[in-house]
């Protein structure tokens, strides 16, 4: 692929499509300094920290047309990615980013399709062990209706390894 070839591909895109391409390029550039930047940018991922009243970590994402499937609802894999990213962010906020952490398992129940607007993930730490963290997440749409729930186990590497 050459720049001329890319320019030819871009010529017939409408304004919304060009905005999407621009956003993807910016996200791709951000991956040079943050490995999750591309995925987070595509989801408009936001971390709102810990809510002490609810005892959960709050994360948000925006449902956009680019993330929808052929039925014009949020793709289930994107919902699962949002949940996994929110849970990973929770583990880092709980344990510190200097420790490595990876998903061991993720079980998602899809309860209602997401069609538009902001989704909110509320993640609770169920068990915080030396190397294992168990989490539960509930994802709600703007109206407060539950669209998905999930349980996951994360492995975290010990500090002095």
N, C-alpha and C positions, 0 to 999 in steps of 0.2 A: 504494500500500500504506500503510495506516495502522497505528498500534500496536494498535488493537482488532482489525484483520484479522490481524495477526501473532499476537496472543494466541490467537485462535480456532484458527489453524493449529497452535499449539504444544500445545493442550490434550490431544490424543489421542496424543501421542508417548510412547514408553516411556522409561525412565531412560537407556538407552544412546543412544537417538536425541537426547534432550535434552543429554547430555554432548557429543555430536558438534556440535550446534547451538551450544552454549556455546563450544566450542573454535573453531568457525568465526568466531564473533563476535569473540573475543579476537584471532584471527589477522588478521581484517579491520581491527581497530583498530590493530594493530601496523604495518600497511602505511602508516600515516601517517608513520612514521619510518624504515621499512626496506622498500623495494619488493618484496623477495623473501620477506618475512615470512609471507605467507599460504601460499604453496607450501611453504616450509620447515616451517611449523607443521603442515600437513596430512600431511606425510611424517614428522613427528617427526625432522627432519633434525638431525644432530649432526656437528660438525667436531672431529676428534681430533688434528689437526695432522700433522706430519711424523714418520714412523717411520724413523730413520736406519739401523736394521739392515736393513730391507727396501728402503729408498730410495723410499718411496711416501708419499703423503698419504692419511690414513684418514678416511673419512666413513661415517656410518651412517644408516639409516632403518628405520622399523617398518612392517611389512605389517599393515594393518588392514582390516576388512571394507569400509569405505568406499572403499578403493583397489582393490578386487578387481573383476574383470569378471563377466560372467554365468556363467563356468565356475568361479568361486570361486578364481581365481588372480590374482596381481597384474597389473593392466592394463599392457600393454606400453608405453603412453605414459607411465605413471607411472615405470616402470623407466627409460625414456629420460630423463625429467625428472630423476630422481635422479642419473643419470650426468652429465647436463649441468650440474646444480647442483654436484655434487662437483668436476667439472672446472673450472667457473668459480671455485669457492672455492679450488681449487689455484692457479689463475693469480693470484688476488688475494694469496694467501699468498706466492707466489714473487716477485711484482712490486710488491706494494703496492696498497692499495685506492684510492689517489689517481689511478691510471691507469685509463682506461676499457678494457673488454675485452668482446668479443662472440664468439659461436660463428660460425665460417664454415662448418663442416660437422661432421656427427656421424654415424658409422656404427656401428650397434649390432647385434650378433649375439646373439639370444636362444637360450640353450642348454638351459635347464631352467626349468620354471615355479616361481615363488616362491609359497608358499601361506600361510606364517605366520612370525612371529618377526622378528628383526632381520637386515637385510642390511648387509653391509660392502662399501664401494667402496674399492679400493686404486688410487690414481691415480699414474702415473709421468710425469714430464716427459721426453719423448723428445728434443725440440729446443726450445731457448729462443733465438729470434732477436730481432732489434731490434723487429720488429712482428708476428711470427708465433710462436705457441707450439703445438707438437704434443704431444698427450697420449695415453696409453693407460690405460684403466680396466678392472679386473676386478671383478665383483660376485659375492660369495659369500654363501650362506646360512649360518645358524648352525653347520651341520655341516661347513662348509668347502667344500662342493660349489659349483662354478662355475655360476652361473645366467645370466650375461651377460658379454660383453666388448665393448669399444668403442674406437674411435679417433676423434680429433677434432682439428681445427685451430681455434685461437682467434686473432683479430686483437686486438692491443693497441695503443692509441694512444700515441704518443710523449709523454714528460713535458711538453715545452714547446709542445705544440699547443693 
